[in-house]
Amino acid sequence: MKRLAYTALAIELVAVAIFAATYDSLDFRIYMLGGEALTDGASLYLEQHADHWFTNTPFAALVFAPLSALPLAVARVAWQLASVAAFAYACAVTLELAGRRPSRPAVAAAVAAGLALAPMWHSLYQGQVNLFLLALVMHDMKRIANNKKAGIGIGIATAMKLTPGIFILFLLVTRRTKSAALAAAAFCACALAAWAVAPDASRVYWLHTFFDTSRVGAPYISNQSPYGAAVRIFGGAEHVDGWYTFVPPLLAVAGLALAAARARRGDWLAAIAVTGTTGLLVSPISWAHHWVWVVPALAVLLRDGHRKTPAFAFAVFAIAPMWFTPHDGGPDEYGFHGPVTLVANAYLAAALAFLAYACLRLRTPRPDRHALKPDAPESTPAHENHRVPTPER
């Protein structure tokens, strides 16, 4: 088994390196062009780059500004291999939170299996940042689960792509106020750094682009958020935008309440998976490559002793069945009915099923690990060995 894991991972690493060296990943190229625009003083948001809009934060462009000085192929290979390394770290943290020792063979097996999932290989295919964001958030959440102050990673991840900001709200709900403040401060520091370098671009983004979903094609089948599903089912954003305004707050309240309940019971892995999933549901745009939170969710199912359910979920996220339905970012995706609707929104259906499962598991007792006492401040966790806890540091 150890040899199989190492062999599979080695093959995948070689494939990633060859692919990165030869394929011009669109999203990575746009990131690089955004970095170039920032350093050259060109408009970041008012003109297209490679016939596409730059839709991420000014801080994301600032991160890519140094990389833009490298040859594109060199930068791509370095980015992709670093993405795999970040994913390996996220897998190691996931194993530890699941109660497993993150040995090298175990991590290799987890990474090899995880890279077979569409959100992971799609992130690599597009040259996206999602695996770094996963690693940053998992690092901080591991420290917080062990009653240590953290939040810088969550703040940086939120400054890169806003969806991880749901974890700042989670920290507030679970009364980890010091960590929430640290995450918010890190986010503000990153945003201010980008503002200092590119004040005009920052002004355009935060006052205009931030609110403009028309630039990213909400109906496209890759958008597996509830908003994307609603736009497709009802035949266009004009039929959705009025009443849908009330949906994200309701999803956020329900998801964060569930995540906090799991954290109070000591189930930090489930709390992380639920929070990450909630962020995907609240966001109006949750592309297929954003769904890297399937990894901690699958780990929860496996840890709880299930076999068939995680195997089925793995197959759903490996096959990505929505790509087998008509899709062109417009009319072809409108008006699906019956089973086709379920297939076209497979990730969304899986996410809702996982949240329902996490809710039902609240009725099943399990030994607390890193539990928070109900209504207790963040400095007083209840460990299963009942030792006097140390304050968050």
Beta strands, then each sheet from edge to edge (+ up, - down):
strand 1: 371-372
strand 2: 381-382
sheet 1: 1+ 2-
end
